[in-house]
């Protein structure tokens, strides 16, 4: 059975378990999967990785959003890799929320 025979929900679940970097590697190495390598796919992946509340709060931030969901997930993944190197763990949504609140307070105080 080929991966392309899987429906989008199953493929999305596989990608969530792989994570962003491994999903990108999979898509880069399998030309048959290029059809799912679009913004709709990465939007669905984003909502599987993080809650609706996370994306709602992220959209209200003053920082400029990336042009595509793929770029946004890559930005978060790069940040998570840095945090993991420094703290030995990845951040939870709550830790992102705390950072965003602190960042907004700093911006407003200027």
N, C-alpha and C positions, 0 to 999 in steps of 0.2 A: 504494500500500500504506500502510495506517495503522500507526502505532506500536503500536496495541493488537493488531495481528495478530502481532507478534513474541512468541516465547515468553519466559518469565520470565528464562531464562538470558541470552538475547541482550539483552533490555532491561536486565538487571543489568550486563552488560558495557558497554553504552552509558553507563549512569550512572556506572560506575567511571571511564570516560574523561572524563566531564563533570566529576566532582568533586561534592562535597556541595552547595555553593551553587547550581551550575547545575542539578543534579538537582532541587533544591527549586523552582527557577524553572520548570523544565520541568513538573513535577507541578502547580504552581500555575496554569500557563497552559493546560494541556490537561485538560479535564474528563473526557475518555475514559480518561485514565490514573489517575484518582482511585482506581480499584479496586486498583491496586498500591501505593497510598500508605498502607500499614499497617505495623505493627511487624515483621511477618515479612519484608517487603520490605527494611526498613532494617537488620534483623539480617543478612540475606544480603549487603547492600551493605557493612555494617561488616566482615564476614569476607572480603569481596573487597578492601577497602581496606587492612586490617591483618591480620596473621597470627593464627592461633589462639593462639600463644604470647603475643602482644600482649594479647589479650582475657583470657587466663587470668591474666596478671600484673596487668592493670588491675582485674580483679574482686577481687584480694586486697589492693588498696590500702585504706588507712583512710578515704580520702575517700568521701563518699556518692555512690553512682552516681545517674545521672539515672533518671527513671521509665520512659523509653522509649528505644529505640535511636536514634530520630530526634533526640531531645534530646541524647543522648550524642555523636552525630556532629556536631551543631551546636556543642556545647561544645568538642570537639577542633578543629573548623574555626575557631572564633573564636580559640582559642589559636594555631593554626598561622598565622593571618593576622597576629596580633601578633608572633610570632616572625619571620615573613617581613619585616615592616616593620623590625624591629630588626636582624636578621642577614642579610637578603637571601636567605634560603632557608627552606624548610620542614624541620622536624625529621624524622629517620629514627626508626624504632622503637627503635633502640639509644639514641638521645638521650633518648627518653621514659624508657627503662629507667634510664638514669643519673640523670635528674632524680628519678624515683620512689625510687630507692635513697637519694639525698641527702636527700630529703624525709622518708623513714622514719627515717634516722639522726637528723635534727633533732628529730623527734617523740619518739623514744626517749630523747634526751638531756635532755628537759625534766623 
